[in-house]
């Protein structure tokens, strides 16, 4: 077919127009090219983190940090302010590297660089936010017996909520809102100011001191107690009634026998430096973040280091009793966790845990078949078997086929009542026939369960919520001598914690010995992450 010059020109023009349309459709303008480069950089950098990637994909890869809008500027300012204040909370501010992040922001001169910094800021934001809300360390990585379930939030939710919140208000809402956390923060500041002034001053140069003594060591004791706030300034050089009272107050606040005598144990605690106490406070802040959730209007609180069990109603302690906790052995230390108490068992049978049966009782029975005669043996079908027919020598810990039980009685290892919050660690609260242990200052003797000094009163307090005659109801079951299960109409959360530093609404901060060494390991983990002890000028 022959094409005329006019037709050829017409076809050329049509092709040119079509190509121009294609170019303007698919070739981005300079502004569009910048947007595309930014989004591509965000998508590329975010692809290494599924949570950040999901957020930006849902947000059409728009900036929340690096845009020129006022909201982005306020978010940047709030983030850097929160990083700057991380030290106040006992968090590792170096982990969030504010100088490095600021340098990357200043160096981001093109869309791609801004996209990469955008994602970097989100990564820092997520780490800081999670650390502020639920802690900087993973509990089980520090100690395998800290089996607490930390209430971690979905990471994407931080970005989603932050993007639509007031930035400063968002950061303020992250740390625990408990009175304990607020008081610990105040004490942290007090000790930082104290450290700037030299702490508690010189140690007392004596292994022990008692009322009536005098001399330089007593002066040092007086000055140290004054620095701690237990006595006013005075010029006395003798261990008088005022010093004795101050020592008693110190002993009460440190879980020691309050006899007013600065014996060897008390003196060790008096001579611990303020920096060590500050470490305990910082660790307590981290621990408080690990349980940053509702504890329950009524709950049971067991502090392992304090050797106490408390019932707390609406934030106030309504019942308290002494406790015995697990011995400081690898397989006997009481674990830390939270669960829910559902019932109590009156006149309980002790089902001896297999670990105890095979490690403690089987060796005894190999030596003497009638050893521990208060215990009964049962086969796999639940039938009681006579020891006379058993050759214990043929069994090992792995093939021992019997269950060992102790029937209900006052001699039962569980005493006359146990309080159950079923858990895989086989830990519960219970009575004990070994009452003498509650008089000890340090009470770490059990196989891991928590023994109560006043279990009957504890039971009455629990039943008072569901009975007009809690004591009578309890004893009606008790006098039968038969195992009885009494359900609680409302489950009661149980929190087994470990605090070497804790506060009270009124009075001085309390400190306790690190009975299992757990807080020392937590401090080492925090220090390794970058937490430092600060000294603040008052």
C-alpha positions in Angstrom: 0.0 0.0 0.0 1.3 3.4 -1.0 1.2 6.1 1.7 1.0 9.7 0.7 3.2 12.3 2.3 0.2 13.8 4.0 -0.8 10.4 5.4 2.8 9.7 6.5 2.9 13.0 8.4 -0.4 12.2 10.0 0.7 8.8 11.2 4.0 10.2 12.5 2.1 12.9 14.5 -0.2 10.3 15.9 2.7 8.1 17.0 4.5 11.1 18.5 1.4 12.0 20.5 1.0 8.4 21.6 4.6 8.1 22.7 4.4 11.4 24.5 1.3 10.2 26.4 3.2 7.0 27.3 6.2 9.1 28.6 4.1 11.4 30.7 2.1 8.5 32.0 5.0 6.4 33.1 7.9 8.8 33.5 7.6 10.5 36.8 8.0 14.2 37.3 11.0 15.3 39.5 8.7 15.5 42.6 7.1 12.2 41.8 10.5 10.6 41.3 11.5 11.8 44.8 8.4 10.3 46.3 9.1 7.0 44.5 12.7 6.9 45.6 11.7 7.6 49.2 9.0 4.9 49.2 11.4 2.4 47.6 14.0 3.0 50.2 11.5 2.6 53.0 10.2 -0.6 51.5 13.7 -1.9 51.1 14.9 -1.0 54.6 11.7 -2.2 56.2 11.7 -5.6 54.5 14.2 -6.8 57.1 11.6 -6.3 59.9 8.2 -7.8 59.3 6.4 -5.6 61.8 7.9 -2.3 60.5 7.2 -3.5 56.9 3.6 -4.2 57.8 3.2 -0.8 59.3 4.6 1.1 56.3 2.8 -1.0 53.8 -0.5 -0.2 55.5 0.6 3.4 55.7 1.4 3.6 51.9 5.0 4.1 52.8 4.4 7.6 54.0 6.9 9.3 56.4 6.0 9.7 60.1 9.5 11.0 61.1 11.3 12.6 58.2 8.5 14.6 56.5 8.5 18.4 56.5 5.2 18.6 58.2 4.9 19.9 61.8 3.7 16.5 63.1 6.9 14.8 61.9 9.0 17.5 63.5 7.1 17.1 66.8 7.6 13.3 66.6 11.3 13.6 66.1 11.6 16.0 69.0 9.6 13.7 71.3 11.7 10.7 70.3 15.0 12.4 71.0 13.7 13.7 74.3 12.6 10.2 75.3 16.0 8.9 74.5 17.6 11.6 76.5 15.4 10.7 79.5 15.9 7.0 79.2 18.7 7.1 81.9 16.1 8.5 84.4 14.2 5.2 84.1 17.4 3.1 84.4 17.4 2.2 80.8 20.5 1.9 78.5 20.3 5.2 76.6 23.4 4.3 74.6 21.4 1.4 73.1 19.3 4.0 71.2 22.3 6.0 70.0 20.8 9.4 69.7 24.1 11.0 68.4 24.3 8.4 65.6 20.6 8.8 64.7 20.9 12.6 64.6 24.0 12.4 62.4 22.1 10.2 59.9 19.2 12.6 59.9 21.5 15.6 59.1 23.3 13.6 56.4 20.1 12.5 54.6 20.2 15.0 51.6 18.2 12.9 49.1 14.9 11.0 49.2 16.6 7.6 49.3 18.7 8.6 52.3 15.7 10.0 54.0 13.8 6.8 53.4 16.6 4.7 55.1 16.7 7.1 58.1 12.9 6.9 58.3 13.0 3.2 59.0 16.0 3.5 61.3 14.1 5.9 63.5 11.2 3.5 63.6 13.5 0.7 64.7 15.0 2.9 67.5 11.5 4.0 68.5 10.2 0.4 68.7 13.1 -0.7 70.9 12.9 2.3 73.2 9.1 2.0 73.5 9.2 -1.7 74.3 12.0 -1.2 76.8 10.1 1.6 78.6 7.0 -0.5 78.8 8.1 -4.1 79.4 11.8 -3.9 80.2 15.2 -3.8 78.5 16.1 -7.5 79.3 14.5 -10.8 78.6 14.0 -12.4 82.1 14.7 -16.0 81.1 18.0 -15.0 79.4 19.2 -13.8 82.9 17.9 -16.7 85.0 16.0 -19.8 84.0 13.9 -19.6 87.1 12.5 -16.3 86.2 9.7 -17.9 84.2 7.4 -14.8 84.3 5.3 -14.2 81.2 6.1 -10.6 80.3 3.1 -8.7 78.8 4.7 -7.8 75.5 2.6 -5.8 73.2 2.4 -6.3 69.4 5.3 -4.2 68.0 3.2 -2.8 65.1 0.7 -1.4 67.6 3.4 1.0 68.9 3.8 2.6 65.5 0.1 2.6 64.7 -0.8 4.2 68.0 2.1 6.6 68.0 1.2 7.9 64.5 -2.2 9.1 65.8 -1.2 10.2 69.3 0.3 13.2 70.9 4.0 12.2 70.8 5.0 13.4 74.2 1.9 11.9 75.8 2.5 8.6 74.1 6.0 8.3 75.7 4.7 9.4 79.1 2.1 6.6 79.0 4.6 3.8 78.4 6.2 3.1 81.8 4.2 1.4 84.6 1.7 3.6 86.3 1.9 1.9 89.7 2.6 3.8 92.9 5.6 1.5 93.3 7.2 2.6 90.1 6.7 6.2 90.9 8.2 5.8 94.3 11.2 3.8 93.0 11.8 6.6 90.5 11.9 9.1 93.3 14.2 6.9 95.4 16.5 6.5 92.3 16.8 10.3 92.1 17.4 10.6 95.9 20.3 8.0 95.7 21.8 9.7 92.6 21.9 13.0 94.6 23.3 11.1 97.6 26.1 9.5 95.4 27.0 13.0 94.2 27.7 13.9 97.8 29.8 10.8 98.5 27.2 8.3 99.4 26.8 7.1 103.0 30.3 8.2 103.9 33.1 6.0 105.4 32.3 2.4 106.4 32.0 1.5 110.0 35.4 0.0 111.0 34.0 -2.7 113.2 32.5 -6.2 112.8 29.9 -5.5 115.4 28.8 -2.9 117.9 26.3 -2.9 120.8 24.7 -0.4 123.1 27.0 1.1 125.7 30.1 1.1 123.5 31.8 4.3 122.5 34.7 5.5 120.3 35.5 6.2 116.7 33.6 3.1 115.3 30.4 4.3 117.1 30.9 7.8 115.6 31.2 6.2 112.2 28.0 4.2 112.8 26.2 7.4 114.0 27.3 9.3 110.9 26.4 6.5 108.5 22.9 6.1 110.0 22.5 9.9 109.7 23.4 9.8 106.0 20.8 7.1 105.5 18.2 9.2 107.3 17.7 7.0 110.4 19.0 9.5 112.9 19.4 13.3 113.1 22.8 14.9 113.4 24.3 14.7 116.8 27.7 14.9 118.5 27.3 11.8 120.7 30.2 9.3 120.7 28.5 6.5 122.6 26.0 3.9 121.4 23.1 5.5 123.2 19.3 5.0 123.1 19.0 7.2 120.0 21.5 5.1 118.1 19.9 1.9 119.3 16.5 3.1 118.0 18.1 4.1 114.7 19.7 0.7 114.3 16.3 -0.9 115.0 14.7 1.2 112.3 17.4 0.3 109.9 17.0 -3.4 110.8 13.2 -3.2 110.2 13.8 -1.6 106.8 16.3 -4.3 105.8 14.4 -7.4 107.0 16.7 -8.0 109.9 15.9 -9.0 113.5 15.2 -5.7 115.1 17.1 -6.0 118.4 18.9 -2.7 118.1 22.3 -4.4 118.2 24.6 -3.9 115.2 25.8 -7.5 115.1 27.8 -9.0 112.2 24.8 -9.5 109.9 23.5 -6.0 110.5 26.9 -4.5 110.1 27.4 -6.1 106.7 24.2 -4.4 105.6 25.0 -1.1 107.2 28.4 -1.0 105.4 26.9 -1.7 101.9 27.7 1.3 99.8 24.9 3.6 98.4 25.9 2.6 94.9 24.9 -1.0 95.6 21.5 0.2 96.9 21.1 2.3 93.7 21.7 -0.8 91.6 19.0 -2.6 93.5 16.6 0.2 92.8 17.4 0.2 89.1 16.9 -3.6 89.0 13.5 -3.1 90.8 12.5 -0.6 88.1 13.3 -3.2 85.4 11.4 -5.9 87.3 8.4 -3.5 87.7 8.3 -3.1 83.9 8.3 -6.9 83.5 4.9 -7.0 85.3 3.5 -3.9 83.7 -0.2 -5.0 83.7 -3.2 -5.1 85.9 -2.3 -7.1 89.1 -5.9 -7.7 90.2 -8.1 -5.6 92.6 -7.4 -8.5 95.1 -4.2 -10.4 94.7 -1.7 -12.4 96.6 1.9 -11.0 96.5 4.8 -13.3 97.6 8.2 -11.5 97.7 10.8 -14.3 97.8 13.6 -12.1 99.3 11.3 -10.6 102.0 10.0 -14.0 103.1 6.4 -12.8 103.2 3.1 -13.5 101.6 0.5 -10.7 101.5 -3.1 -10.3 100.4 -3.6 -6.9 98.7 -7.0 -5.4 98.2 -7.4 -2.3 96.1 -3.7 -1.4 96.5 -3.6 -1.9 100.3 -2.1 -4.8 102.2 -5.0 -6.4 104.2 -3.2 -9.5 105.4 0.5 -10.4 105.8 2.3 -13.5 107.1 5.8 -14.8 107.2 6.9 -17.4 104.6 9.6 -19.9 104.0 10.7 -20.2 100.3 12.9 -22.5 98.3 16.5 -23.2 99.5 19.3 -21.8 97.5 20.0 -25.0 95.6 19.8 -25.3 91.8 16.6 -27.5 91.9 14.9 -26.0 94.9 14.9 -22.2 94.3 11.4 -20.8 94.1 10.6 -19.6 90.6 9.1 -16.2 89.7 5.8 -16.2 87.9 2.1 -15.2 88.1 -0.9 -17.4 88.1 -4.4 -17.6 89.5 -5.5 -19.2 92.8 -8.6 -21.3 92.2 -9.1 -23.3 95.3 -7.7 -24.5 98.6 -7.3 -28.1 99.8 -8.0 -28.7 103.5 -6.4 -31.9 105.0 -4.3 -32.4 101.9 -2.5 -35.5 100.7 1.1 -34.8 99.8 1.8 -36.3 96.4 5.5 -36.4 96.6 7.0 -34.9 93.5 8.9 -37.5 91.5 12.2 -35.5 91.7 12.0 -35.7 95.6 10.8 -39.3 95.5 13.7 -40.5 93.4 16.5 -38.2 94.7 15.7 -38.2 98.4 13.4 -41.1 99.4 14.5 -43.9 97.0 18.1 -43.8 98.3 16.8 -44.0 101.8 14.6 -46.9 101.0 17.5 -48.7 99.3 19.3 -48.6 102.6 16.3 -49.4 104.7 13.0 -50.5 103.1 11.1 -49.1 106.1 12.6 -45.7 106.0 10.2 -42.7 106.0 7.4 -45.0 107.2 4.9 -42.1 107.2 4.9 -42.3 103.3 2.8 -44.8 101.3 3.6 -46.3 98.0 1.1 -46.8 95.1 1.4 -48.6 91.8 0.4 -47.2 88.4 -3.2 -48.3 89.0 -3.4 -46.3 92.2 -3.3 -49.4 94.5 -1.3 -49.1 97.7 1.6 -51.6 97.8 3.5 -53.1 100.7 7.1 -52.3 101.0 7.8 -55.9 102.1 7.2 -57.0 98.5 9.6 -54.5 96.9 13.3 -54.9 96.1 14.3 -51.2 96.1 17.8 -52.1 95.0 16.6 -52.9 91.5 15.3 -49.4 90.9 16.9 -46.1 89.7 15.6 -42.6 89.3 14.6 -43.4 85.7 12.7 -46.7 86.3 11.2 -46.3 89.8 7.6 -47.3 89.2 5.8 -46.1 92.3 4.1 -42.9 93.4 4.8 -41.9 96.9 2.1 -40.1 99.0 1.6 -38.9 102.5 -2.0 -39.2 103.9 -3.6 -36.2 105.6 -2.4 -35.5 109.1 -0.8 -32.8 111.3 2.6 -34.4 110.4 1.9 -34.0 106.6 4.6 -32.1 104.9 1.9 -29.7 103.6 0.4 -29.2 107.0 -3.4 -29.0 107.1 -4.1 -26.7 104.1 -2.6 -25.8 100.8 -3.6 -23.1 98.4 -3.7 -24.0 94.7 -2.9 -22.0 91.6 -2.3 -25.0 89.2 0.9 -24.5 87.3 3.5 -26.6 85.5 6.2 -25.8 88.1 4.2 -27.6 90.9 4.5 -24.6 93.1 1.8 -23.6 95.7 1.3 -22.0 99.1 0.8 -24.3 102.1 0.9 -25.0 105.8 3.8 -26.8 107.4 4.5 -28.8 110.6 8.0 -27.2 110.7 6.9 -24.0 112.6 10.4 -23.4 114.1 11.7 -22.1 110.7 9.5 -19.0 110.8 11.6 -17.6 113.7 14.7 -17.5 111.4 15.8 -14.2 109.9 16.6 -15.8 106.5 14.0 -18.4 105.6 15.1 -20.3 102.4 14.6 -23.9 103.3 11.8 -25.5 101.2 11.8 -27.5 98.0 10.4 -24.6 96.1 6.9 -24.2 97.4 6.0 -21.3 99.7 5.2 -22.3 103.3 3.0 -19.9 105.4 3.4 -19.1 109.1 -0.3 -18.3 109.5 -2.1 -20.5 106.9 -5.4 -20.7 108.8 -5.7 -16.9 109.0 -4.7 -16.7 105.4 -7.5 -19.1 104.6 -10.0 -17.1 106.7 -9.0 -13.9 104.8 -9.6 -15.6 101.4 -12.9 -17.1 102.5 -14.1 -13.8 104.0 -15.1 -12.6 100.5 -17.5 -15.5 100.1 -18.6 -16.5 103.5 -20.3 -14.9 106.5 -18.5 -17.3 108.8 -15.1 -18.0 107.1 -13.5 -19.5 110.2 -16.4 -21.8 110.9 -16.6 -22.9 107.3 -12.8 -23.7 107.3 -13.0 -25.7 110.5 -16.1 -27.7 109.4 -13.9 -29.2 106.7 -10.8 -29.4 108.9 -12.4 -31.5 111.7 -13.5 -34.3 109.3 -9.8 -35.2 108.8 -10.7 -36.0 105.2 -9.2 -34.2 102.2 -11.6 -31.4 101.1 -11.4 -29.1 98.1 -12.9 -25.6 98.7 -13.3 -23.5 95.6 -12.8 -19.8 95.6 -15.9 -18.1 94.1 -13.6 -15.5 92.5 -10.1 -16.5 91.3 -7.3 -14.6 93.0 -4.2 -13.7 91.0 -0.9 -14.8 92.7 2.3 -12.9 91.9 5.6 -14.5 93.1 8.1 -11.7 92.8 11.7 -11.1 93.8 12.6 -7.6 95.0 15.7 -6.6 96.9 14.4 -3.0 96.8 10.8 -2.0 97.4 9.0 1.0 98.8 6.1 1.7 101.1 3.6 4.5 101.1 5.1 6.0 104.2 8.6 5.4 105.6 12.0 4.5 104.2 12.7 2.4 101.2 13.2 -1.3 102.1 16.2 -3.4 101.0 16.7 -7.2 101.2 19.5 -9.6 100.6 19.9 -11.1 97.1 19.2 -14.6 98.4 19.5 -16.4 95.0 21.9 -13.8 93.4 19.3 -13.1 90.7 19.3 -9.3 91.1 23.1 -9.3 90.8 22.7 -11.1 87.4 20.0 -8.7 86.3 22.3 -5.7 87.1 25.1 -7.2 85.2 22.8 -7.7 82.2 21.7 -4.1 82.4 25.2 -2.8 82.8 26.3 -4.8 79.8 23.4 -3.3 77.8 24.7 0.2 78.8 22.9 1.2 82.0 25.2 3.4 84.1 25.0 4.7 87.7 24.4 8.4 87.7 25.4 11.1 90.2 23.1 14.0 90.1 23.8 17.4 91.7 20.9 18.3 94.1 
